[in-house]
C-alpha cells in the first residue's frame, strides 16, 4: 500500500480557507452581558431612588413632629409666664396687706421658684428642639 502524497496548501489557497465563524456566539454573549449590566444598573438606581424617598419622608415627619413640639413648649412657656406674673402681683399685693405673715410669703416664694425652674427646663427643651433640625443639615 502506498500512501497518498501529503496535501500541501499553497499560500494562495490558505488565504481562501477561512476558520469557522463564532461571531454569532460572541454577539449573543455580548447582548447577555449588556442586558445584565443594564438590569443591575436599574436595580442600583431604583434602590437609591427609593431609599432617598424614604429618608426624605422620614425627615419631613420628624420636622413636623418637632414643629408641633416647639409650638406646645411655647404655649406652656406662655402659660407659665402668665402664671408667674400673676403670682408676682399677688405677692406684691400680699406684701402690702399681710406683711406680718411670713408663712404665706414663703409659700408664694416656693411656688415662684418652682415655676422658675419649670420655665428654665422648658427653655432648654425649646433650644434643643430648635437646634435638632440644624444638626441634620
C-alpha positions in Angstrom: 0.0 0.0 0.0 1.2 3.3 -1.0 0.4 6.4 1.0 -1.0 9.3 -0.7 1.0 12.4 -1.0 0.6 14.8 1.8 -1.8 17.6 1.0 0.2 20.8 0.5 -1.7 24.0 0.5 -0.3 27.0 -1.2 -0.3 30.3 0.5 -2.8 31.4 -2.1 -5.1 28.6 -1.1 -4.6 29.3 2.6 -5.9 32.8 2.4 -9.1 31.4 0.9 -9.7 29.0 3.7 -11.5 30.7 6.5 -11.8 29.5 10.0 -15.2 28.6 11.3 -17.2 31.7 12.5 -18.0 32.1 16.1 -19.1 35.7 15.9 -22.7 34.9 16.4 -22.0 33.3 19.8 -19.8 36.2 20.8 -22.6 38.6 19.8 -25.2 36.7 21.9 -22.8 36.7 24.9 -22.3 40.4 24.5 -26.0 41.0 24.4 -26.5 39.0 27.6 -23.7 40.9 29.4 -25.2 44.2 28.2 -28.7 43.2 29.4 -27.4 42.1 32.8 -25.4 45.3 33.2 -28.5 47.4 32.4 -30.6 45.3 34.8 -28.0 45.7 37.5 -27.8 49.5 36.9 -31.6 49.7 37.0 -31.7 47.9 40.3 -29.0 50.1 41.8 -30.7 53.3 40.6 -34.1 52.0 42.0 -32.6 51.2 45.3 -31.0 54.7 45.6 -34.2 56.3 44.5 -36.5 54.5 47.0 -34.0 55.0 49.8 -33.9 58.7 49.1 -37.7 58.9 49.0 -37.9 57.0 52.4 -35.3 59.3 54.0 -37.0 62.5 52.7 -40.3 61.3 54.0 -38.8 60.4 57.4 -37.0 63.7 57.7 -40.3 65.6 56.9 -42.2 63.6 59.5 -39.5 64.4 62.1 -39.6 68.1 61.2 -43.4 68.2 61.5 -43.2 66.5 64.9 -40.5 68.9 66.1 -42.7 71.9 64.9 -45.6 70.6 66.9 -43.4 70.0 70.0 -41.9 73.5 69.7 -45.4 75.0 69.5 -46.5 73.1 72.5 -43.5 74.2 74.5 -44.1 77.8 73.5 -47.7 77.6 74.7 -46.6 76.1 78.0 -43.9 78.8 78.5 -46.5 81.5 77.9 -48.9 80.0 80.4 -46.1 79.7 82.9 -45.0 83.2 82.3 -48.6 84.5 82.8 -48.9 82.4 86.0 -45.6 83.9 87.3 -46.8 87.4 86.5 -50.0 86.7 88.4 -48.1 85.2 91.3 -45.7 88.2 91.5 -48.7 90.6 91.5 -50.3 88.5 94.2 -47.1 88.5 96.2 -46.8 92.3 95.9 -50.4 92.7 97.0 -49.9 90.2 99.8 -46.8 92.0 100.9 -48.8 95.2 101.2 -51.7 93.7 103.1 -50.1 90.9 105.1 -46.6 91.9 105.7 -46.5 90.1 109.0 -47.5 86.8 107.6 -44.2 85.1 106.7 -45.6 81.6 106.0 -47.8 82.8 103.1 -44.9 84.7 101.7 -42.6 81.6 101.9 -45.2 79.5 100.2 -45.5 82.0 97.4 -41.8 82.2 97.1 -41.6 78.4 96.8 -44.2 78.5 94.1 -42.4 81.2 92.2 -39.1 79.2 92.5 -40.8 76.1 91.2 -42.3 77.9 88.3 -38.9 79.5 87.5 -37.3 76.1 87.4 -40.0 74.7 85.1 -39.6 77.7 82.8 -35.8 77.2 82.6 -36.3 73.5 81.8 -38.8 74.4 79.1 -36.4 76.9 77.6 -33.7 74.3 77.5 -36.0 71.9 75.8 -37.0 74.5 73.2 -33.4 75.3 72.5 -32.6 71.6 71.9 -35.6 71.2 69.6 -34.6 74.3 67.7 -31.0 73.0 67.2 -32.1 69.5 66.2 -33.1 70.3 62.5 -30.0 72.4 62.1 -27.7 69.5 63.1 -29.0 67.3 60.2 -28.2 69.9 57.6 
